[in-house]
Amino acid sequence: MKAIQLLTIVVASVCGATLCLAALSPDKPATIRVASYNVEFSRSATPEQIGEMFKPYKLDIIGFNEAPDGDWTARVGKVLGMPYSFVGKTSSANHKDKYKTILSRTPLEGTQEHELTGRGWNPASAVRATTKIEGVPFAFYSLHICKSGANDGHASSLATKVLPQEATERVIVVGDFNNNIGDAAIDTIEEAGFRSTWMDLKFDVSKKFTYNALDPKKNLGVIDHIFYNTSAGAKTADGGIIELNKPLSDHKPIWAEIVFPRTGSQ
């Protein structure tokens, strides 16, 4: 009887170890659920309301822009069980409470803020941090930039000065670009090796808008985007514009589920 019990324990232990090894398989891709939201300095909603709105999406990381300073982002995180945040120091166009921030379920490292230069309103910037999801490291940028052409604005500054210096293998860039897919500014970002999640989702951006949620008759189309670097071999599995019965900002939140292969991860 004891021999049978011992054999059962050994078999269970071996099976358990096998399952653990399967879970850590280097061939299993890492799935990252990300969102972006211009919250218009929280004029129309509290951080707690925004946190409740995001709950069903089970997000790993969020990029906010036009966010208030202080503990605003952390308060959203408290609702979502996302305890790590980073708040930039540059408020867009020097307006009150228009900061770029990052909220994450996993620890953030290498936090910094990049000034973006060009025509239109200034200053503009992108906040950046690295983190690991499912053991896979990636860099994450949250930005707010002005509409521009191919070579004269913040998008060009991002594409030609900031992103080429990024050493992390996997990169996600989110935010309010104030440009539509097909604009020269967006083409510049794509030429830098980045792809919009809208493309993978075969999302017809010409029939949708992310601004103005509060006044749809004055909408400017889809100007909020999520990009990933094509060199990472990723693919967007799901995502879209979050349509709310009662808008919480003048922008609509967007989200995506991006799948990254583990090959080459550190």
C-alpha positions as a printed Julia matrix, in Angstrom:
266×3 Matrix{Float64}:
   0.0    0.0     0.0
   2.81   2.39    0.9
   4.55   1.56   -2.37
   1.41   2.47   -4.32
   1.07   5.76   -2.43
   4.74   6.56   -3.07
   4.32   5.78   -6.78
   1.26   8.08   -6.91
   3.23  10.93   -5.35
   6.12  10.44   -7.76
   3.8   10.38  -10.79
   1.96  13.51   -9.57
   5.26  15.3    -9.02
   6.52  14.41  -12.49
   3.24  15.53  -14.08
   3.32  18.77  -12.13
   6.89  19.44  -13.21
   5.92  18.72  -16.8
   3.08  21.22  -16.62
   5.4   23.83  -15.13
   7.93  23.27  -17.9
   5.15  23.56  -20.47
   4.04  26.85  -18.97
   7.59  28.16  -19.22
   8.13  26.83  -22.74
  10.33  29.16  -24.78
   8.01  28.52  -27.72
   4.93  29.88  -25.98
   4.31  33.5   -27.09
   3.75  36.32  -24.61
   0.37  38.05  -24.76
   0.25  41.71  -23.71
  -3.01  43.58  -23.19
  -2.53  47.31  -23.55
  -4.69  50.44  -23.67
  -4.34  54.13  -24.43
  -6.54  56.98  -23.26
  -6.47  60.76  -23.53
  -8.48  61.64  -20.42
  -8.73  65.42  -21.03
  -7.29  66.27  -17.6
 -10.05  64.13  -16.0
 -12.61  66.85  -16.64
 -15.52  64.46  -17.25
 -14.7   61.54  -14.92
 -12.84  60.6   -11.76
  -9.85  58.24  -11.9
 -12.0   55.68  -10.09
 -14.65  55.83  -12.83
 -11.99  55.35  -15.49
 -10.58  52.39  -13.57
 -14.01  50.75  -13.39
 -14.48  51.25  -17.12
 -11.21  49.43  -17.89
 -11.85  46.48  -15.53
 -13.37  44.07  -18.11
 -10.29  44.35  -20.34
  -7.86  42.79  -17.86
  -5.05  45.05  -18.99
  -1.33  44.68  -18.34
  -0.32  48.26  -19.09
  -2.01  51.58  -19.96
  -0.7   54.8   -21.45
  -2.56  57.96  -20.4
  -2.18  61.44  -21.83
  -3.6   64.78  -20.77
  -3.6   63.19  -17.33
  -3.47  65.15  -14.08
  -0.25  65.3   -12.07
   0.17  63.73   -8.64
  -1.54  60.48   -7.64
  -4.23  60.49  -10.35
  -2.72  57.57  -12.3
  -2.06  55.62   -9.1
  -5.73  56.02   -8.14
  -6.77  54.42  -11.43
  -4.31  51.64  -10.65
  -5.79  51.07   -7.2
  -9.14  50.23   -8.8
  -7.52  47.9   -11.35
  -4.98  46.22   -9.1
  -2.17  47.77  -11.14
   0.26  49.15   -8.53
   3.06  50.59  -10.68
   2.93  54.02  -12.3
   5.14  56.7   -13.79
   4.14  60.34  -14.32
   6.1   62.6   -16.66
   7.05  66.17  -15.81
   6.14  67.85  -19.12
   2.56  69.03  -19.51
   1.49  69.29  -23.16
   1.68  72.87  -24.47
   2.33  73.91  -20.84
  -1.39  73.53  -20.12
  -2.51  72.48  -16.67
  -2.7   68.74  -15.97
  -1.86  67.4   -19.41
   0.87  64.94  -18.45
   1.8   61.65  -20.05
   1.71  58.69  -17.68
   2.11  54.91  -17.59
   0.17  52.47  -15.4
   1.35  48.87  -15.14
   0.54  45.58  -13.46
   4.25  44.71  -13.33
   7.22  46.77  -12.06
   8.48  49.61  -14.25
  12.17  50.24  -14.85
  14.21  52.67  -16.91
  11.57  55.4   -16.61
  12.33  58.56  -18.57
  10.72  61.3   -20.61
  11.73  62.35  -24.12
  11.04  65.85  -25.41
   9.69  65.84  -28.95
  10.37  68.88  -31.08
   8.65  70.33  -34.14
   6.01  72.69  -35.47
   2.72  73.32  -33.69
   2.14  73.53  -29.98
   5.05  72.84  -27.64
   6.34  71.34  -25.47
   5.44  67.78  -26.4
   6.86  64.57  -25.0
   6.71  60.81  -24.64
   7.22  58.97  -21.37
   8.99  55.63  -21.55
   9.53  52.63  -19.28
  10.44  48.96  -19.53
   8.67  46.08  -17.84
   8.22  42.32  -18.15
   4.95  40.56  -18.99
   4.98  36.77  -18.73
   8.73  37.06  -18.28
   9.22  38.88  -21.58
  10.8   42.38  -21.47
   9.51  45.23  -23.6
   9.67  49.02  -23.77
   6.49  51.07  -23.58
   5.95  54.68  -24.68
   2.96  56.93  -23.94
   2.79  60.19  -25.88
   0.75  63.24  -26.89
   1.86  65.04  -30.05
   0.66  67.74  -32.42
  -0.64  67.13  -35.94
   2.15  67.59  -38.47
   3.65  66.62  -41.79
   6.28  64.02  -42.57
   9.42  65.88  -41.48
   8.42  68.96  -39.53
   6.75  67.75  -36.37
   6.78  65.67  -33.22
   6.09  62.42  -35.1
   9.29  62.9   -37.09
  11.19  63.67  -33.89
   9.92  60.44  -32.39
  10.64  58.35  -35.48
  14.09  59.72  -36.31
  15.59  60.66  -32.94
  13.96  58.7   -30.13
  12.89  55.29  -31.39
  16.15  54.53  -33.24
  17.94  54.77  -29.86
  15.68  52.18  -28.22
  17.69  49.05  -27.41
  14.85  46.84  -26.14
  13.84  44.11  -28.58
  10.07  44.61  -28.21
   8.52  48.08  -28.28
   4.97  49.4   -27.97
   4.07  53.05  -28.59
   0.63  54.43  -27.7
  -1.09  57.76  -27.45
  -2.89  60.68  -29.01
  -1.03  61.3   -32.29
  -3.45  63.94  -33.61
  -2.9   62.32  -37.01
  -4.9   59.76  -38.96
  -3.65  56.58  -40.54
  -2.46  57.57  -44.01
  -1.18  60.99  -42.9
   2.45  61.72  -43.74
   3.34  61.91  -40.04
   2.04  58.38  -39.44
   3.83  57.17  -42.56
   7.07  58.43  -40.99
   6.48  56.29  -37.89
   5.67  53.25  -40.02
   8.84  53.82  -42.06
  10.76  53.68  -38.76
   9.65  50.05  -38.44
   6.34  50.31  -36.58
   2.9   48.92  -37.39
  -0.5   50.06  -36.18
  -2.71  47.51  -34.46
  -5.57  48.8   -36.64
  -3.85  47.2   -39.64
  -3.72  43.72  -38.09
  -7.35  44.01  -37.0
  -8.37  45.1   -40.51
 -10.15  47.95  -38.78
 -11.7   50.46  -41.19
 -10.57  53.68  -39.51
 -12.33  55.78  -42.17
 -15.69  54.87  -40.65
 -14.8   55.39  -36.97
 -13.44  58.13  -34.71
 -11.72  58.49  -31.36
 -12.2   62.26  -31.16
 -14.56  64.05  -30.41
 -16.53  61.65  -28.21
 -18.4   64.53  -26.58
 -19.35  66.17  -29.87
 -19.41  63.53  -32.63
 -20.45  66.06  -35.3
 -17.01  67.63  -34.9
 -15.08  64.37  -34.98
 -11.57  64.21  -36.44
 -11.51  60.48  -37.11
  -9.22  57.95  -35.44
  -6.27  59.93  -34.09
  -5.37  57.64  -31.15
  -3.16  54.68  -32.0
  -1.19  51.72  -30.69
   1.98  50.72  -32.56
   4.49  47.89  -32.13
   7.86  47.38  -33.8
   7.66  44.97  -36.72
  11.13  43.53  -36.04
   9.73  41.8   -32.95
   7.52  39.57  -35.1
   4.37  40.43  -33.14
   0.73  40.25  -34.18
  -2.42  41.92  -32.87
  -4.93  39.29  -31.78
  -7.74  41.54  -30.55
  -8.58  45.15  -29.79
 -10.59  48.15  -30.84
 -12.18  51.41  -29.79
 -14.06  51.24  -26.49
 -17.48  52.71  -27.15
 -19.11  54.14  -24.03
 -22.75  55.12  -23.56
 -21.57  58.07  -21.51
 -18.15  59.41  -22.59
 -15.58  59.87  -19.84
 -13.43  62.21  -21.95
 -13.45  63.99  -25.29
 -11.43  61.04  -26.62
 -12.48  57.4   -26.72
 -10.19  54.81  -25.08
  -8.55  52.21  -27.31
  -7.03  48.82  -26.49
  -5.22  45.91  -28.09
  -3.99  42.41  -27.32
  -0.55  41.99  -28.89
   1.17  38.61  -29.11
   4.98  38.61  -29.09
   7.11  35.52  -29.83
   9.67  34.73  -27.16
  12.52  34.02  -29.57
  15.52  36.06  -28.55
  14.03  37.25  -25.21
  16.43  37.88  -22.38
